[in-house]
Amino acid sequence: MAFPRASQALSRFTVLDLTRVRAGPTCARQFADWGANVIKIDALLEEAGSEQLGGPRHGSDFQNLHRNKRAMTLNLKDPRGREVFMRLAEKADVVIENFRPDVKAKLGIDYESVRKVNPRIVYGSISGFGQDGPYHKRPGFDQIAQGMGGLMSITGAPGEGPMRVGIPVADLTAGLSCAMGILTALLEREVSGEGQWVQTSLLQAQIFMLDFQAARWLMEREVAPQAGNNHPTSIPTGVFKTSDGYINIATTGGRIWERCAQTLGAPEFITDPDYATAPARSKNRDALNARINKLTETKSTETWVNELNAAGVPCGPIYAIDQVFADAQVEHLGMAQDVPNVEGRHIRLVSQPFTLSRTPSKMAARPPEFGEQTEEVLAEFGFGRDEIADLRQRKVV
């Protein structure tokens, strides 16, 4: 039976996934979820159950990263394993890896080596700090990138010291950036007929995500401080207590501020010289937030969310993660989807954040077991039955 594809959008592409942990698998997942033939190459260990980077294979983290892929085993440290990989790469469109820069060269599967057998290959590399430069040999880790990329210095409450973000944002954005780079290179290949090397790093991705905070320094030489839950430029924007929880209120521009003041039942804020203009609200932010907080505490979260949104003031509840997936709009968007599997396991995972009208993405296949489709994949690439048996006997696959 043919392997089910998650979509037809990228079904013409074959991707060799050499990645581990999170940033690389995030990149490869974008191709798997949109229908590419993604082959996860598991490092051949002594035992399939040996502890691997990325957590237990049936754990939620691994399952979420590796759905819609197939898996094969391969010992890349064996010269014959390298030969097998090159035969795969000769027919593939994309290779994705997140080894440290020197590791792939030692294995003989670096971009230049692969390019010799397939000039059309698009080779995606994710590292901690880049493929060259003074830090290129350092191991990469999300929290290190958050710190060096400036994010931790602007996260958290003022005076409480640096604070990491609650998700591995550097890993995730590096993976997504690499996927976008690979797609860009595939589009360019349609014109030139040649592949190329796509490179990104956790550090680059994190700095890019600073966005306007980085621009404030580069253009105006302003170092952004920690602001806690307060937005650095749109005031008042932040977290306010209600009678039964908390809400976010966001005001941008004078008209929304006026509507906000009216809905809060404090029209006097509009003409008060301390709050009438954006510079005044910025200067008196703490006092204004305290006054707003006294008002929001008088009603429930649901009431304020309804009243403020009805008045055209952006406002939303602050959910715990279980509440996120219970929200009516989240359910409507289909952000959680069940993954079919003959084992009857409960596999419910986060879906893609964008949709395509003709070629939608779906959860078509559960994440593969260790090396589950090794024979199937090798046969598709032209390996004979006896050859596969020999590779197994020699512990190459």
Secondary structure in CASP SS format (residue, H / E / C, confidence):
PFRMAT SS
TARGET T0000
AUTHOR 0000-0000-0000
METHOD secondary structure of the structure
MODEL  1
M C 1.00
A C 1.00
F C 1.00
P C 1.00
R C 1.00
A C 1.00
S C 1.00
Q C 1.00
A C 1.00
L C 1.00
S C 1.00
R C 1.00
F C 1.00
T E 1.00
V E 1.00
L E 1.00
D E 1.00
L C 1.00
T C 1.00
R C 1.00
V C 1.00
R C 1.00
A H 1.00
G H 1.00
P H 1.00
T H 1.00
C H 1.00
A H 1.00
R H 1.00
Q H 1.00
F H 1.00
A H 1.00
D H 1.00
W C 1.00
G C 1.00
A C 1.00
N E 1.00
V E 1.00
I E 1.00
K E 1.00
I E 1.00
D E 1.00
A E 1.00
L C 1.00
L C 1.00
E C 1.00
E C 1.00
A C 1.00
G C 1.00
S C 1.00
E C 1.00
Q C 1.00
L C 1.00
G C 1.00
G C 1.00
P C 1.00
R C 1.00
H C 1.00
G C 1.00
S H 1.00
D H 1.00
F H 1.00
Q H 1.00
N H 1.00
L H 1.00
H H 1.00
R C 1.00
N C 1.00
K C 1.00
R E 1.00
A E 1.00
M E 1.00
T E 1.00
L E 1.00
N C 1.00
L C 1.00
K C 1.00
D C 1.00
P H 1.00
R H 1.00
G H 1.00
R H 1.00
E H 1.00
V H 1.00
F H 1.00
M H 1.00
R H 1.00
L H 1.00
A H 1.00
E H 1.00
K H 1.00
A C 1.00
D C 1.00
V E 1.00
V E 1.00
I E 1.00
E E 1.00
N C 1.00
F C 1.00
R C 1.00
P H 1.00
D H 1.00
V H 1.00
K H 1.00
A H 1.00
K H 1.00
L H 1.00
G C 1.00
I C 1.00
D C 1.00
Y H 1.00
E H 1.00
S H 1.00
V H 1.00
R H 1.00
K H 1.00
V H 1.00
N C 1.00
P C 1.00
R C 1.00
I C 1.00
V E 1.00
Y E 1.00
G E 1.00
S E 1.00
I E 1.00
S E 1.00
G C 1.00
F C 1.00
G C 1.00
Q C 1.00
D C 1.00
G C 1.00
P C 1.00
Y C 1.00
H C 1.00
K C 1.00
R C 1.00
P C 1.00
G C 1.00
F C 1.00
D H 1.00
Q H 1.00
I H 1.00
A H 1.00
Q H 1.00
G H 1.00
M H 1.00
G C 1.00
G C 1.00
L H 1.00
M H 1.00
S H 1.00
I C 1.00
T C 1.00
G C 1.00
A C 1.00
P C 1.00
G C 1.00
E C 1.00
G C 1.00
P C 1.00
M C 1.00
R C 1.00
V C 1.00
G C 1.00
I C 1.00
P C 1.00
V H 1.00
A H 1.00
D H 1.00
L H 1.00
T H 1.00
A H 1.00
G H 1.00
L H 1.00
S H 1.00
C H 1.00
A H 1.00
M H 1.00
G H 1.00
I H 1.00
L H 1.00
T H 1.00
A H 1.00
L H 1.00
L H 1.00
E H 1.00
R H 1.00
E H 1.00
V H 1.00
S H 1.00
G C 1.00
E C 1.00
G C 1.00
Q C 1.00
W E 1.00
V E 1.00
Q E 1.00
T E 1.00
S E 1.00
L H 1.00
L H 1.00
Q H 1.00
A H 1.00
Q H 1.00
I H 1.00
F H 1.00
M H 1.00
L H 1.00
D C 1.00
F H 1.00
Q H 1.00
A H 1.00
A H 1.00
R H 1.00
W H 1.00
L H 1.00
M H 1.00
E H 1.00
R C 1.00
E C 1.00
V C 1.00
A C 1.00
P C 1.00
Q C 1.00
A C 1.00
G C 1.00
N C 1.00
N C 1.00
H C 1.00
P C 1.00
T C 1.00
S C 1.00
I C 1.00
P C 1.00
T E 1.00
G E 1.00
V E 1.00
F E 1.00
K E 1.00
T C 1.00
S C 1.00
D C 1.00
G C 1.00
Y E 1.00
I E 1.00
N E 1.00
I E 1.00
A E 1.00
T C 1.00
T C 1.00
G C 1.00
G H 1.00
R H 1.00
I H 1.00
W H 1.00
E H 1.00
R H 1.00
C H 1.00
A H 1.00
Q H 1.00
T H 1.00
L H 1.00
G C 1.00
A C 1.00
P C 1.00
E H 1.00
F H 1.00
I H 1.00
T H 1.00
D C 1.00
P C 1.00
D C 1.00
Y C 1.00
A C 1.00
T C 1.00
A H 1.00
P H 1.00
A H 1.00
R H 1.00
S H 1.00
K H 1.00
N C 1.00
R H 1.00
D H 1.00
A H 1.00
L H 1.00
N H 1.00
A H 1.00
R H 1.00
I H 1.00
N H 1.00
K H 1.00
L H 1.00
T H 1.00
E C 1.00
T C 1.00
K C 1.00
S C 1.00
T H 1.00
E H 1.00
T H 1.00
W H 1.00
V H 1.00
N H 1.00
E H 1.00
L H 1.00
N H 1.00
A H 1.00
A C 1.00
G C 1.00
V C 1.00
P C 1.00
C E 1.00
G E 1.00
P E 1.00
I C 1.00
Y C 1.00
A C 1.00
I H 1.00
D H 1.00
Q H 1.00
V H 1.00
F C 1.00
A C 1.00
D C 1.00
A H 1.00
Q H 1.00
V H 1.00
E H 1.00
H H 1.00
L H 1.00
G C 1.00
M C 1.00
A E 1.00
Q E 1.00
D E 1.00
V C 1.00
P C 1.00
N C 1.00
V C 1.00
E C 1.00
G C 1.00
R C 1.00
H C 1.00
I C 1.00
R E 1.00
L E 1.00
V E 1.00
S C 1.00
Q C 1.00
P C 1.00
F C 1.00
T C 1.00
L C 1.00
S C 1.00
R C 1.00
T C 1.00
P C 1.00
S C 1.00
K C 1.00
M C 1.00
A C 1.00
A C 1.00
R C 1.00
P C 1.00
P C 1.00
E C 1.00
F C 1.00
G C 1.00
E C 1.00
Q C 1.00
T H 1.00
E H 1.00
E H 1.00
V H 1.00
L H 1.00
A H 1.00
E H 1.00
F C 1.00
G C 1.00
F C 1.00
G C 1.00
R H 1.00
D H 1.00
E H 1.00
I H 1.00
A H 1.00
D H 1.00
L H 1.00
R H 1.00
Q H 1.00
R C 1.00
K C 1.00
V C 1.00
V C 1.00
END
